[in-house]
Amino acid sequence: MTAPSPTTTPMRGRSAGRPRARAVSRAAIADAVVDLICDRGFGGWSMRDLAERLGVSLGTLTHHMRDKQTLLIEAMDSMYVLPPDWSRYRRLPPAAQLARMAETFIIDTPRRRRGWRFWVEYMAGVGHNTALRDRHEQRYERQRRFFARVIAAGVTAGDLATDLDPEHEAARLLALGNGLAVQQLVTPDHLSPEAARRILTTYLTSLQRPSEG
């Protein structure tokens, strides 16, 4: 689960006296694509709309990104990242790491609402685009493997039940978490963040190793 490095691509040389184009990073471009999709839907914007949002010329934008499909792929890649506070949790026991990762399915902040709004709009739009769908499936599989590794480490450490199948449980957790996130986003009156958290906590508790005695 990695994201493009927030580096700035160098600009082409320009003739003397010509105004220098504003530098724009790939991360800033991906971030603006996410905002546009949240505001207008998957197909409701153009490269020119994106250039205007970034405050650059269309030529500058296409210097960084060849086409709209490349933009969409990088925007989706930017969503599959570890939580910003992950460095605080990576040395905790696997069960605690798993609980922290499950929090990403709880829509209780504007940042998470934005991320899931983008995810829903993106998923609704990629059905007829093989390249975008394949890229998403690759990212999803990497996320599933990450969860499976954490669950396997929990089994080895004795935190989680010894009879768990990490691959199966990772798939279950993702299916449950994604479903809860979509319901919180689309029908918030029927599923609050607190209720979604209780459901996830119940599931995670079921994975724990039964106490002896």
C-alpha positions, 0 to 999 in steps of 0.5 A: 500500500504505497502512494506516489512520492510527492516530488515535483517533476522538472519543467522543460526549458523555456526561452528567455523572457518567457514566464516560467510555468508554475511547478506542480507535483504529481501528488498535488495533481492526484489530490486535485483529481480526487477533489474533482471526482468527489465534486462532479463524479467520475466522468464529470470533469475534463483535463481543462477543469483540472488545469484550472483547479491547479492554476496551471495551463493545460500544456503544463498539466499534460507535461506531467500526465499524458492523459486522463487515464493516467490521472485516474490511476495515480489518484486511486494509488494515492488512496491506498496508503497507510494511515498518517499515524501508522508509525505509532502503531507499527511496533504494537502487537498485531491485534492492535495494528489490525484494530488501527487499520480497521478504523479506516473503515469508520467515516468519522472525519472529513478526510475519511469521508472525502476518501470514501466518496472518491472510492465509491465514485471511482468504483462506479465509473471503472466498470467498462475500463479494463485498465482502471479496473485491473489497477484497482484489483492489483491495489486491492489485492496488495491491501488484502495481502497486507491484512493477511500478513498482520493476521498471520503475525497475530496467530503466530504471536498468540494474540489471535485464534490458532485455527484462523485462516489469515487469507480468508479472514483478510478477505472477510475483513475487507468485505465487511469494512468496505460494506460498512464504509459505503453504508455510512457514506450513502445512508448515514442515518441508518448506520452511524460511525459509532454503530459501524465501529461496534460491528467491526469491534465485534468481528475483531474480538471474534478473531482473538484467542479464547482466554484459558480458564 
